[in-house]
């Protein structure tokens, strides 16, 4: 393949189905994501105050955030939203307040903590018919007591019925310890939702959904067989970001050897060539390949042997070629046993 477009043309795809960006168009909502969004929208619309979404790297927090923003942008007459993308850990509470006020497009009369808080409170009161929401991504960077105290004060304004400012905070799991150390803030959290890994049965759905979104609906579309899905899920441990990365790199290899059927041998080779060495993860991937069911072992082995030969052609150097084929042969031995 000469370029990226040729790679997409080979599979009959309009665009990259496994791009590394959090495009809402390619967001596959698992059962976990759907429940999280349902609870989050309920908290926002009811103006219950603080909602915290926790999860490890790559579990879909940013994708959820963008899905949320897309929904809010479609109803601007109802929602007013400010976003702090990635706060700097060294920020003082006043620096954080300055950023929040700026994101709401406010211009306080003078540069002081009191003036900025007054401007924010006045704005929230004047816009009490709107659902005002402050969204902070990478909230684990807010690890100072003063920062959390500021957030508590910012959303403290309320009517008899509801809060005048929602806070939606997306953070890594490490933030739990910070929250526990600030009970005055933690006790005011209305909703905490922790995102878990994608279960195996939804990994295939995620992959197929992304291929369909990229207009992969013809006989040229890539197909991931059961073995490849098992290997991907085992190596990624259900992490959506890792799943997407493996699929993207596996498609590139498949286009090089001109096959539209992605089997476990292609994924294993992709793992060996494109991921940070990790013996435990790679052992899980090989074990998954051995356990993967196949309806025609002879055909599967022939395909694995062909991939091994063709991969050897694409990568120069006998030692490198030998290393590249180790995982493929391990998978083949597992199929024979």
C-alpha positions in Angstrom: 0.0 0.0 0.0 1.4 3.4 -1.0 -0.5 5.5 1.3 -3.4 5.7 3.9 -6.0 6.2 1.2 -4.9 3.0 -0.6 -5.3 1.2 2.7 -8.9 2.5 3.0 -9.7 1.8 -0.6 -8.6 -1.9 -0.2 -11.3 -2.4 2.4 -13.9 -0.1 0.7 -13.9 2.3 3.6 -14.9 5.9 3.4 -12.7 6.9 6.4 -10.6 5.4 9.2 -12.8 3.2 11.4 -10.3 3.0 14.2 -8.9 6.5 14.4 -7.2 7.4 17.7 -9.4 10.4 18.3 -12.6 10.5 20.4 -15.0 11.2 17.5 -18.6 11.0 18.8 -19.7 9.4 15.5 -17.6 6.4 16.3 -18.5 6.2 20.0 -19.9 2.7 20.7 -22.0 2.9 23.8 -21.7 -0.3 25.8 -24.3 -1.2 28.4 -22.0 0.4 30.9 -21.7 3.6 28.9 -25.5 3.8 28.3 -26.2 3.4 32.0 -23.6 6.1 32.8 -25.1 8.5 30.3 -28.6 7.9 31.6 -27.6 8.6 35.2 -25.5 11.6 34.1 -28.2 13.2 32.1 -30.7 12.7 35.0 -28.3 14.4 37.4 -27.7 17.3 35.0 -31.4 17.9 34.1 -32.4 17.6 37.7 -29.6 20.1 38.7 -28.4 17.9 41.5 -25.0 19.5 41.6 -21.8 17.4 41.4 -21.3 14.3 39.3 -18.0 12.4 39.1 -17.2 9.9 36.4 -14.2 7.7 37.2 -12.3 5.2 35.0 -8.8 4.0 34.0 -7.1 5.3 31.0 -8.9 4.5 27.7 -12.2 3.4 29.2 -14.2 6.0 27.3 -14.4 9.0 29.6 -13.5 11.5 26.9 -15.8 9.9 24.4 -18.6 10.2 27.0 -17.7 13.8 27.6 -18.0 14.6 23.8 -21.2 12.7 23.6 -22.5 14.8 26.4 -21.4 18.0 24.7 -23.0 17.0 21.4 -26.3 16.6 23.2 -26.0 19.9 25.0 -25.0 21.7 21.7 -28.2 20.4 20.1 -30.3 22.2 22.8 -28.5 25.5 23.3 -31.8 27.1 24.5 -31.8 24.7 27.4 -28.1 24.3 28.3 -25.2 26.7 29.1 -21.9 24.9 29.3 -18.3 25.7 30.2 -15.4 23.3 29.8 -12.1 23.1 31.5 -10.1 20.7 29.3 -7.2 19.7 31.5 -6.5 21.7 34.6 -2.8 22.3 35.6 -2.0 20.6 39.0 0.0 23.7 40.1 -3.0 26.1 39.7 -4.0 28.1 42.7 -7.6 28.2 43.6 -7.7 31.7 42.1 -6.1 30.5 38.8 -8.8 27.8 38.6 -11.5 30.4 39.3 -10.1 32.7 36.6 -10.3 29.8 34.1 -13.9 29.0 35.0 -15.0 32.6 34.7 -13.2 32.9 31.4 -15.0 29.8 30.1 -18.3 31.3 30.9 -17.2 34.4 28.9 -17.4 36.7 32.0 -15.5 39.9 32.5 -15.4 40.9 36.2 -15.0 44.5 37.1 -11.7 44.0 38.9 -9.1 41.2 39.3 -9.8 39.8 42.8 -11.2 36.6 44.2 -14.3 38.3 45.5 -15.0 40.1 42.2 -14.7 36.9 40.3 -17.0 34.9 42.6 -19.5 37.8 42.6 -19.5 37.8 38.7 -20.0 34.1 38.6 -22.8 34.1 41.1 -24.5 37.0 39.4 -24.3 35.2 36.1 -25.8 32.0 37.5 -28.7 33.9 39.1 -29.4 35.8 35.8 -29.4 32.5 33.9 -31.3 30.4 36.4 -33.8 29.4 33.6 -30.9 27.7 31.9 -29.2 24.5 33.1 -25.6 25.8 33.7 -23.0 23.1 33.8 -19.2 23.2 34.3 -17.4 20.2 32.9 -13.8 19.4 33.9 -11.8 16.7 32.1 -8.7 15.2 33.7 -10.0 16.3 37.1 -7.4 14.1 38.9 -5.1 17.0 38.3 -7.1 18.9 40.9 -5.3 17.5 43.9 -5.1 20.5 46.3 -7.7 21.1 49.0 -8.1 24.7 47.9 -9.0 23.7 44.4 -11.8 21.4 45.7 -13.0 24.0 48.1 -13.3 26.5 45.3 -15.4 24.0 43.3 -17.6 23.5 46.4 -18.1 27.2 46.7 -18.8 27.7 43.0 -21.7 25.3 43.0 -23.0 26.2 46.4 -25.5 28.7 45.0 -29.0 27.2 44.9 -32.7 27.9 44.9 -35.2 26.0 47.0 -35.5 23.5 44.2 -32.1 23.0 42.6 -28.5 23.9 42.3 -27.7 26.8 39.9 -24.5 25.2 38.7 -23.8 21.5 37.9 -20.3 20.2 38.1 -19.4 17.2 35.9 -15.9 15.9 36.7 -14.1 13.2 34.6 -11.1 11.7 36.4 -8.8 8.7 36.7 -9.3 6.3 39.5 -6.3 7.8 41.4 -8.5 10.8 42.2 -10.5 8.6 44.7 -7.8 9.2 47.4 -8.0 12.9 46.8 -11.8 12.9 47.2 -11.6 10.9 50.4 -9.2 13.4 51.9 -11.7 16.2 51.2 -14.9 15.0 52.9 -16.5 18.4 52.7 -16.5 18.1 48.9 -17.0 14.3 48.7 -20.2 14.4 50.7 -21.7 16.8 48.2 -21.2 14.5 45.3 -24.6 13.5 44.0 -23.4 10.9 41.5 -20.3 8.8 41.2 -20.0 6.3 38.4 -17.0 4.1 37.8 -16.5 2.9 34.2 -15.2 -0.7 33.9 -13.7 -2.6 31.0 -15.7 -3.6 27.9 -16.9 -7.2 28.4 -16.0 -9.8 25.8 -19.4 -10.1 24.3 -19.4 -6.4 23.5 -15.9 -6.3 22.0 -17.1 -7.7 18.7 -20.0 -5.3 18.6 -17.7 -2.4 19.2 -15.4 -3.5 16.3 -18.3 -4.2 13.9 -20.0 -0.9 14.8 -16.9 1.1 13.9 -16.5 -0.7 10.6 -20.1 0.0 9.7 -19.7 3.7 10.6 -16.8 3.9 8.2 -19.2 2.7 5.4 -17.8 -0.8 5.5 -20.9 -2.5 4.2 -19.7 -4.3 1.0 -18.0 -7.5 0.3 -14.7 -5.6 0.6 -15.2 -4.8 4.3 -12.7 -6.2 6.8 -14.0 -9.1 8.9 -12.5 -10.0 12.3 -13.1 -13.7 13.0 -13.8 -15.1 16.5 -10.2 -15.9 17.1 -9.0 -12.4 16.4 -11.7 -10.9 18.7 -10.7 -13.2 21.5 -7.0 -12.3 21.2 -7.8 -8.6 21.0 -10.0 -8.7 24.1 -7.5 -10.8 26.0 -4.6 -8.5 25.3 -6.6 -5.3 25.8 -8.3 -6.6 28.9 -11.4 -4.9 27.6 -9.8 -1.4 27.3 -11.6 0.4 24.4 -8.6 2.5 23.5 -6.3 -0.6 23.3 -8.9 -2.5 21.3 -9.2 0.4 18.8 -5.4 0.7 18.5 -4.9 -3.1 17.9 -7.7 -3.1 15.2 -6.2 -0.1 13.4 -2.7 -1.7 13.2 -4.2 -5.1 12.4 -6.0 -3.7 9.4 -2.8 -2.1 8.1 -1.1 -5.5 8.2 -4.1 -7.2 6.6 -4.0 -4.7 3.7 -0.3 -5.3 3.2 -0.8 -9.0 2.7 -4.1 -8.3 0.8 -6.5 -10.2 3.0 -9.9 -8.9 4.3 -10.2 -11.7 6.9 -8.4 -10.8 10.1 -7.6 -13.8 12.1 -5.8 -14.4 15.4 -2.4 -14.8 13.5 -2.6 -11.3 12.2 -3.5 -9.8 15.6 -0.7 -11.7 17.3 1.8 -10.4 14.8 0.4 -6.9 15.3 0.9 -7.3 19.0 4.4 -8.5 18.6 5.3 -5.6 16.2 3.4 -2.6 17.5 3.0 -2.8 21.3 5.3 -2.2 24.2 6.8 -5.6 25.2 4.8 -7.2 28.0 5.3 -10.9 28.6 2.1 -11.3 30.7 -0.2 -9.6 28.2 1.4 -11.5 25.2 1.0 -14.8 27.0 -2.7 -14.0 27.5 -3.0 -13.3 23.8 -1.4 -16.5 22.8 -3.6 -18.5 25.3 -6.7 -16.8 23.8 -5.6 -17.8 20.3 -5.3 -21.4 21.4 -8.7 -21.5 23.0 -10.4 -19.7 20.0 -13.0 -22.0 18.3 -12.7 -22.6 14.6 -15.0 -24.3 12.2 -12.3 -25.5 9.8 -8.9 -26.1 11.4 -7.2 -27.1 8.2 -8.3 -23.9 6.4 -7.3 -21.8 9.5 -3.8 -23.4 9.7 -3.3 -22.9 5.9 -4.2 -19.2 6.3 -1.9 -18.8 9.3 1.0 -20.4 7.3 0.3 -18.1 4.4 0.3 -15.0 6.7 3.6 -16.1 8.2 5.2 -16.5 4.7 3.8 -13.1 3.5 4.7 -11.3 6.7 8.3 -12.6 6.2 8.4 -11.0 2.8 7.2 -7.6 4.1 9.8 -7.4 7.0 13.5 -7.7 6.1 16.2 -9.5 8.1 16.2 -13.2 9.1 16.5 -12.6 12.9 13.7 -10.0 12.8 11.5 -12.3 10.6 12.1 -15.2 13.0 11.0 -13.0 16.0 8.0 -11.8 14.1 6.7 -15.3 13.5 7.1 -16.6 17.1 3.6 -15.6 18.2 2.1 -16.8 14.9 3.7 -20.3 15.4 2.6 -20.4 19.0 -1.0 -19.8 17.9 -0.7 -22.5 15.2 0.7 -25.0 17.7 -2.2 -24.2 20.0 -4.7 -24.9 17.2 -3.1 -28.3 16.4 -3.2 -29.4 20.1 
